[in-house]
């Protein structure tokens, strides 16, 4: 992440959430009424203009084939994980690398009896909070914001001093983060989850294959994604093959591992014409139990 600068990729994903949320109720895949409040004026002008939205869709279709609806599949997968765990015997939710994710707000009703912790880089979190305080009314009182640099900070210490209870059953969401971290940081986070949550807690995250990370992907989308984040100064660092994710998680003592591709999410949760939308095989998701 660039020093003293909110993550551009975080705002980009928020813009995608906003774009999907302005579609009609019958057409949209996800709904986040807060996303439009967090993006800058440039994005707002684009999204509020039908011609610009069409241009964006065409550029996305040809330059980044399958990217947009793969992001929608990723968000929908995480949303389904929340709905699976709450309300119920889970008492905490931790969003690791929260960015401009507003899940704690979108699902405030089913999370009302849970403690929610949003963990993110201090720069991005500071920018997000300034926008929330300026634009969002009725802020839930069960959300705690925890600033942490995953590469250098102490995740356990930061969470515990902010009220996190390692003995409670927790859902951890780790969306759009792993590929920006070194392998060592990924493994440290996995170990933190296993060692600092009640048995039966869950971790949901997404991952890319190694060829996206090192720029050797033969698919156009993989090449474009690699170049995009490199030019933004936020290059990819960690990737893993789909066939290796089970052994990787078992090594860290996770069980009940369920993998899911963007295509499977589309086929299960997209409706109408959305079932025909192109998604990319490069996007894969997993949820595992401690």
Buried (B, 14 or more C-beta within 10 A) or exposed (E): BEEEEBBBBBBBBBBBBBBBBBBEEEEBBBBBEBBBBBBEEEBBEBBEEEEEBEEBEEEBEEEBBBBBBBBBBBBBBBBBBBEEBBEEEBBBBBBBBBBBBBBBBBBBEBBEEBBBBBBBBBBBBBBBBEBBEEEBEEEEEBBBBBBBBBBEBEBBEBBBEBEBBBEBBBBBBBBBBBBBBEEEBBBBBBEBBBEBBBEEBBBBBBBBBBBBBEBEBEBBBBBBBBEBBEEBEBBBBBBBEBEEBBEBBEEBEBEEBEBBBBBBBBEEBBEEEBEEBBBBBBBBBBBBBB
